[in-house]
C-alpha cells in the first residue's frame, strides 16, 4: 500500500512530529510504501526555515515544500507551495494529513477529494489558549467550524489521540468518522539503563525536570514560582529540556526576581536518544505544568523510565495517567498544589513508589506496535471501500 503522510514539520521535536515519524518508519518496515510530505519550516513561532534537511529520515523518503506564510491575517493557515499537485501525482492509496487549523490539511483534502483518494486526518486538536483575547478565541472557533465543514466532513476517518479530544472534535465534526488511536512508546528502548548516556551534559546530582517546548502554553512561570516556594531542604535545580519558543528570557527574568536563577539548567533540544533517556531517568520527578496537552508523549517516556510524574490535570493528561493512578495530578495554575506535589515525590515515598509501579504497566501496554497496527487496519479498511 502506498501512503502519503502530510505534516507541517518533520525530523523535529514535538508530539505530532514523533507520531508521524514512528508511524512512517514502522509502516515502511512492515512493507508499506510510505513517503512524508512536509514544509521547510523548523520553528513556526519565529518562522524559521531550513534548506539542509535530510532527504531520507529513518529510511523514510521526505519531500519538502516551501511554506507560504498565513495568507489570512490573524489566522494560522500556512500552506505548502506545490503540495496539491504533488499529492495528485503521487499515486497514493491513502493520504494521511496531520494537525488542525493548518493550510496543508485543506490542501490535502482538496487533492484527495479531486483524485478520489481515501483521506485520514489526525486532528491533534488544541483549543484556544486561555490567554487569547475574546476576538482571537472567536476567530479560532470559527476556524474550527470551517475546518469541520471543509475537511472533516470530507475525510473518510478522523483520528484522535484520546476520548477527550474525540468529544471536543465531535462538536464541529461528524462523530461517526472519529477513531480513537492513542500514540505509543518504544518500550524496548527503555529496558536497559546501561545504554543511557547523559554524563556529558553536566547534570546536577538531583533535579526536577521539564521536557517540551519552552512555550507560553507550558505553564513554566507557574513551575518556577512553585520551585521558589519550596523550603531549602526540598529545593533542587530545575532542568529544562526542549527548544526555546520565545519564552526563555522571560522565565530567566522571573527566576532572577525570585532569587533562584542559579537553579535553572537549560539543555535545549537533546536529539541523542541515549542522552534523552539518561536525563529523564535521572530526574527526581518530571513536572508537566501545561495549560493543555493533547496527549503528552513524554508522560509515557517518564513511566517507562520509572520517573515520578507531576502534571496539570488538563487535556488528555488525566487519561494518560489513569485519573492519577500513574502520577500526581494538580489543577492548572495552582502554584500551591504544584509545590506540594513536587515536595510529596520525596516526602511520600510509598505513594510515589505505587504510582511509579502502576505507570510501568501502562507504558508497557502502550507500545508503538499497537498504534501502528490500528492505523494499518484503518488504511486497509478505507482502501477497500
Secondary structure per residue as TSV (DSSP state, phi and psi in degrees):
chain	resnum	aa	ss	phi	psi
A	1	X	-	360.0	138.2
A	2	X	E	-101.3	121.4
A	3	X	E	-123.6	131.6
A	4	X	E	-110.0	120.2
A	5	X	E	-98.5	128.8
A	6	X	E	-117.8	123.5
A	7	X	-	-147.2	156.7
A	8	X	S	-69.4	-51.3
A	9	X	-	-119.7	149.9
A	10	X	-	-147.8	153.8
A	11	X	S	60.1	45.6
A	12	X	S	-148.1	158.5
A	13	X	S	-71.2	152.9
A	14	X	S	137.4	155.3
A	15	X	H	-65.7	-45.6
A	16	X	H	-62.5	-44.8
A	17	X	H	-61.7	-41.0
A	18	X	H	-64.2	-43.2
A	19	X	H	-61.0	-46.6
A	20	X	H	-64.5	-41.4
A	21	X	H	-62.9	-47.5
A	22	X	H	-66.6	-43.7
A	23	X	H	-58.8	-47.8
A	24	X	H	-64.6	-48.8
A	25	X	H	-71.7	-34.1
A	26	X	H	-76.1	-36.5
A	27	X	H	-64.4	-40.1
A	28	X	H	-66.5	-39.4
A	29	X	H	-63.7	-29.2
A	30	X	T	-81.4	-2.8
A	31	X	T	112.0	-5.1
A	32	X	-	-80.9	153.4
A	33	X	E	-93.2	108.5
A	34	X	E	-119.9	134.8
A	35	X	E	-132.7	141.8
A	36	X	E	-103.8	132.0
A	37	X	E	-108.4	122.6
A	38	X	E	-141.6	167.3
A	39	X	E	-86.9	178.1
A	40	X	S	-94.6	18.4
A	41	X	E	-88.8	135.5
A	42	X	E	-103.7	-48.3
A	43	X	E	-129.3	109.5
A	44	X	T	-68.9	-34.6
A	45	X	T	-63.4	-38.2
A	46	X	T	-104.7	3.6
A	47	X	T	52.9	54.1
A	48	X	E	-97.4	129.5
A	49	X	E	-113.2	165.2
A	50	X	-	-137.4	158.9
A	51	X	S	-124.8	1.8
A	52	X	-	-110.7	31.2
A	53	X	-	-65.9	151.9
A	54	X	-	-74.1	137.6
A	55	X	S	-74.4	-19.4
A	56	X	E	-134.2	128.7
A	57	X	E	-125.6	120.6
A	58	X	T	53.4	37.3
A	59	X	T	81.5	1.9
A	60	X	E	-105.2	122.4
A	61	X	E	-67.2	137.4
A	62	X	E	-125.4	126.7
A	63	X	E	-107.7	129.7
A	64	X	E	-104.4	144.6
A	65	X	E	-127.4	138.2
A	66	X	-	-61.6	138.3
A	67	X	E	-91.6	141.6
A	68	X	E	-108.3	124.2
A	69	X	-	-76.9	118.8
A	70	X	-	28.4	82.5
A	71	X	S	-64.5	-22.3
A	72	X	S	-108.8	123.2
A	73	X	T	-61.8	142.1
A	74	X	T	68.3	7.6
A	75	X	S	-124.4	134.2
A	76	X	-	-81.2	85.8
A	77	X	-	-132.1	53.9
A	78	X	-	-64.3	139.8
A	79	X	E	-123.5	160.6
A	80	X	E	-107.3	120.5
A	81	X	T	-65.6	124.7
A	82	X	T	90.3	-0.6
A	83	X	H	-67.3	-42.8
A	84	X	H	-60.1	-46.6
A	85	X	H	-63.2	-39.4
A	86	X	H	-64.1	-43.7
A	87	X	H	-64.6	-43.2
A	88	X	H	-61.1	-32.1
A	89	X	T	-97.4	3.4
A	90	X	S	-76.6	-24.6
A	91	X	-	69.9	23.1
A	92	X	-	-68.8	146.5
A	93	X	S	-87.1	-26.0
A	94	X	E	-143.6	137.0
A	95	X	E	-112.5	127.9
A	96	X	E	-123.6	107.5
A	97	X	E	-100.5	146.8
A	98	X	E	-123.1	137.7
A	99	X	-	103.7	171.4
A	100	X	S	-130.1	144.8
A	101	X	S	65.3	35.2
A	102	X	-	-127.1	143.7
A	103	X	H	-62.5	-31.2
A	104	X	H	-66.5	-22.6
A	105	X	H	-71.0	-43.6
A	106	X	H	-63.9	-40.5
A	107	X	H	-63.3	-42.3
A	108	X	H	-63.5	-39.0
A	109	X	H	-62.8	-46.9
A	110	X	H	-60.2	-46.7
A	111	X	H	-67.5	-42.7
A	112	X	H	-65.8	-41.1
A	113	X	H	-66.9	-41.9
A	114	X	H	-61.9	-40.4
A	115	X	H	-97.9	2.9
A	116	X	T	58.1	44.9
A	117	X	-	-99.6	130.8
A	118	X	E	-55.6	136.1
A	119	X	E	-119.5	128.9
A	120	X	E	-114.6	135.6
A	121	X	E	-123.8	123.1
A	122	X	E	-94.3	116.8
A	123	X	-	-76.0	-35.3
A	124	X	-	46.0	48.1
A	125	X	-	-68.6	137.0
A	126	X	-	-132.2	116.2
A	127	X	-	-67.0	169.1
A	128	X	-	-59.7	141.0
A	129	X	-	-61.3	148.9
A	130	X	T	-62.4	-28.7
A	131	X	T	-80.8	-8.5
A	132	X	S	-65.8	140.1
A	133	X	-	-65.6	157.7
A	134	X	H	-53.8	-39.2
A	135	X	H	-62.5	-45.0
A	136	X	H	-64.0	-41.1
A	137	X	H	-61.1	-40.3
A	138	X	H	-64.6	-40.7
A	139	X	H	-64.6	-40.3
A	140	X	H	-66.2	-36.7
A	141	X	H	-67.5	-38.5
A	142	X	H	-62.2	-37.2
A	143	X	H	-67.1	-37.9
A	144	X	H	-56.4	-49.4
A	145	X	H	-63.7	-40.8
A	146	X	H	-62.9	-41.1
A	147	X	H	-64.7	-38.1
A	148	X	I	-59.5	-40.4
A	149	X	I	-77.8	-39.6
A	150	X	I	-84.2	-35.3
A	151	X	I	-120.0	-47.0
A	152	X	I	-72.2	-24.1
A	153	X	T	-84.0	-9.8
A	154	X	T	-95.0	-35.3
A	155	X	-	-58.4	145.4
A	156	X	S	-78.3	-25.6
A	157	X	E	-153.7	144.7
A	158	X	E	-116.3	118.5
A	159	X	E	-98.2	126.8
A	160	X	E	-120.4	158.8
A	161	X	S	-94.1	-14.4
A	162	X	S	-148.9	164.1
A	163	X	H	-63.6	-37.8
A	164	X	H	-62.8	-46.5
A	165	X	H	-59.8	-38.7
A	166	X	H	-60.8	-41.6
A	167	X	H	-66.1	-39.6
A	168	X	H	-68.7	-44.0
A	169	X	H	-67.6	-31.9
A	170	X	T	-62.8	-19.1
A	171	X	T	-67.3	-22.7
A	172	X	S	-135.4	18.8
A	173	X	S	-142.5	159.3
A	174	X	-	-68.4	116.2
A	175	X	G	-62.3	-29.7
A	176	X	G	-66.7	-18.8
A	177	X	G	-95.0	-1.0
A	178	X	E	-82.9	130.0
A	179	X	E	-122.4	128.8
A	180	X	E	-91.7	112.6
A	181	X	-	-131.6	98.4
A	182	X	-	-65.2	150.6
A	183	X	-	-72.0	-176.9
A	184	X	-	-137.0	-162.6
A	185	X	B	-148.1	149.4
A	186	X	-	-85.2	92.0
A	187	X	G	-59.6	-41.5
A	188	X	G	-63.8	-26.7
A	189	X	G	-60.6	-27.7
A	190	X	G	-98.7	3.7
A	191	X	S	-73.5	-30.5
A	192	X	-	-118.8	99.0
A	193	X	G	-61.4	-20.6
A	194	X	G	-67.5	-13.7
A	195	X	G	-86.5	-6.9
A	196	X	-	-68.0	147.1
A	197	X	-	-143.5	85.0
A	198	X	-	-118.8	5.9
A	199	X	G	-61.0	-36.4
A	200	X	G	-72.0	-9.5
A	201	X	G	-82.8	-9.4
A	202	X	-	64.5	44.6
A	203	X	-	-73.1	151.2
A	204	X	-	-66.5	164.9
A	205	X	S	-64.3	-37.7
A	206	X	S	-134.1	145.2
A	207	X	E	-165.5	150.3
A	208	X	E	-84.5	157.6
A	209	X	E	-134.6	134.9
A	210	X	E	-114.8	136.7
A	211	X	E	-127.3	124.8
A	212	X	S	149.8	-179.3
A	213	X	-	-66.3	141.2
A	214	X	B	-83.4	81.2
A	215	X	-	-128.4	166.1
A	216	X	G	-69.0	-21.4
A	217	X	G	-95.0	10.4
A	218	X	G	-96.6	-0.5
A	219	X	-	70.9	22.8
A	220	X	H	-67.8	-35.1
A	221	X	H	-59.2	-33.5
A	222	X	H	-67.4	-41.2
A	223	X	H	-65.8	-42.2
A	224	X	H	-63.9	-41.1
A	225	X	H	-64.8	-40.8
A	226	X	H	-63.2	-41.5
A	227	X	H	-62.1	-42.9
A	228	X	H	-63.8	-28.6
A	229	X	T	-84.1	-6.9
A	230	X	S	-70.4	150.4
A	231	X	-	-67.0	157.3
A	232	X	T	-54.2	-31.7
A	233	X	T	-69.5	-28.2
A	234	X	T	-100.4	-13.3
A	235	X	-	-83.0	121.3
A	236	X	-	-131.0	166.4
A	237	X	E	-59.3	156.3
A	238	X	E	-113.2	118.5
A	239	X	E	-96.0	130.3
A	240	X	E	-115.9	117.6
A	241	X	E	-116.8	112.2
A	242	X	S	155.3	163.4
A	243	X	-	-73.4	148.4
A	244	X	B	-81.7	121.4
A	245	X	S	-105.4	35.8
A	246	X	S	98.1	5.4
A	247	X	-	-108.7	-8.2
A	248	X	H	-60.5	-44.8
A	249	X	H	-59.0	-45.1
A	250	X	H	-64.4	-37.3
A	251	X	H	-69.3	-39.6
A	252	X	H	-63.1	-40.2
A	253	X	H	-63.9	-41.7
A	254	X	H	-61.8	-44.3
A	255	X	H	-62.2	-37.8
A	256	X	H	-65.2	-41.8
A	257	X	H	-60.8	-35.5
A	258	X	T	-87.8	-2.5
A	259	X	T	77.3	23.1
A	260	X	-	-125.9	24.2
A	261	X	G	-57.4	-32.0
A	262	X	G	-72.9	-8.9
A	263	X	G	-91.1	-9.0
A	264	X	E	-90.9	132.7
A	265	X	E	-124.0	119.4
A	266	X	E	-102.3	118.8
A	267	X	E	-99.6	-19.7
A	268	X	E	66.9	-160.9
A	269	X	-	-72.0	141.4
A	270	X	-	-123.1	87.8
A	271	X	-	-72.2	-23.3
A	272	X	-	-71.1	114.5
A	273	X	H	-63.8	-31.3
A	274	X	H	-64.5	-42.6
A	275	X	H	-68.6	-40.9
A	276	X	H	-57.6	-47.8
A	277	X	H	-61.9	-40.6
A	278	X	H	-63.4	-41.1
A	279	X	H	-63.5	-46.1
A	280	X	H	-69.0	-41.3
A	281	X	H	-70.7	-25.0
A	282	X	T	-86.5	-5.4
A	283	X	-	-77.4	147.0
A	284	X	S	-65.8	-39.2
A	285	X	E	-160.5	148.2
A	286	X	E	-89.3	127.1
A	287	X	E	-109.8	124.1
A	288	X	E	-127.5	84.3
A	289	X	-	-89.7	29.8
A	290	X	-	-61.5	155.3
A	291	X	S	-73.5	-31.6
A	292	X	-	-158.9	141.8
A	293	X	-	-137.6	119.2
A	294	X	S	-61.3	-31.3
A	295	X	S	-150.0	-64.8
A	296	X	-	96.7	68.8
A	297	X	H	-59.1	-30.2
A	298	X	H	-62.5	-23.2
A	299	X	H	-64.3	-40.3
A	300	X	H	-64.8	-40.7
A	301	X	H	-60.7	-44.6
A	302	X	H	-63.3	-39.3
A	303	X	H	-63.6	-43.1
A	304	X	H	-66.2	-30.6
A	305	X	T	-82.4	-3.5
A	306	X	T	62.7	34.8
A	307	X	-	-100.5	127.0
A	308	X	E	-58.2	150.8
A	309	X	E	-123.6	135.8
A	310	X	E	-127.0	122.5
A	311	X	E	-147.1	153.9
A	312	X	E	-67.5	141.3
A	313	X	S	-84.0	69.3
A	314	X	-	-130.1	159.1
A	315	X	T	53.3	-135.1
A	316	X	T	-88.7	1.7
A	317	X	H	-56.5	-46.3
A	318	X	H	-59.3	-33.3
A	319	X	H	-67.1	-45.7
A	320	X	H	-61.9	-40.1
A	321	X	T	-91.5	12.9
A	322	X	G	52.1	50.5
A	323	X	G	69.1	17.0
A	324	X	G	104.4	5.7
A	325	X	T	-80.9	-15.0
A	326	X	S	-116.6	5.4
A	327	X	S	177.9	162.4
A	328	X	E	-82.1	128.5
A	329	X	E	-106.1	137.4
A	330	X	E	-132.3	153.0
A	331	X	-	-64.6	141.1
A	332	X	T	-60.9	134.8
A	333	X	T	84.4	-3.8
A	334	X	-	-89.2	95.5
A	335	X	H	-61.8	-43.2
A	336	X	H	-63.1	-43.3
A	337	X	H	-65.7	-38.9
A	338	X	H	-65.5	-42.3
A	339	X	H	-62.1	-44.8
A	340	X	H	-65.8	-36.5
A	341	X	H	-67.6	-39.1
A	342	X	H	-63.6	-44.0
A	343	X	H	-63.1	-38.1
A	344	X	H	-67.5	-20.9
A	345	X	H	-58.7	-28.7
A	346	X	H	-109.2	-28.9
A	347	X	H	-76.0	-20.0
A	348	X	T	-124.1	70.1
A	349	X	H	-63.8	-35.1
A	350	X	H	-66.1	-42.3
A	351	X	H	-64.8	-44.6
A	352	X	H	-59.9	-43.4
A	353	X	H	-62.1	-40.9
A	354	X	H	-65.5	-41.7
A	355	X	H	-62.9	-43.4
A	356	X	H	-63.9	-44.4
A	357	X	H	-63.0	-39.4
A	358	X	H	-66.5	-39.2
A	359	X	H	-63.5	-34.3
A	360	X	H	-59.1	-43.9
A	361	X	H	-63.1	-39.0
A	362	X	H	-66.7	-38.5
A	363	X	H	-64.5	-42.7
A	364	X	H	-63.1	-29.3
A	365	X	T	-83.3	-4.1
A	366	X	T	-111.2	32.0
A	367	X	B	-61.8	145.6
A	368	X	H	-56.9	-27.3
A	369	X	H	-57.9	-32.9
A	370	X	H	-66.5	-49.1
A	371	X	H	-63.2	-39.8
A	372	X	H	-65.9	-43.4
A	373	X	H	-65.6	-34.2
A	374	X	H	-68.7	-36.7
A	375	X	H	-67.5	-42.2
A	376	X	H	-60.3	-42.7
A	377	X	H	-63.0	-39.8
A	378	X	H	-65.4	-45.2
A	379	X	H	-58.3	-44.9
A	380	X	H	-68.4	-36.4
A	381	X	H	-61.2	-44.9
A	382	X	H	-73.0	-35.2
A	383	X	H	-68.9	-22.9
A	384	X	H	-85.9	-18.0
A	385	X	-	-90.9	360.0
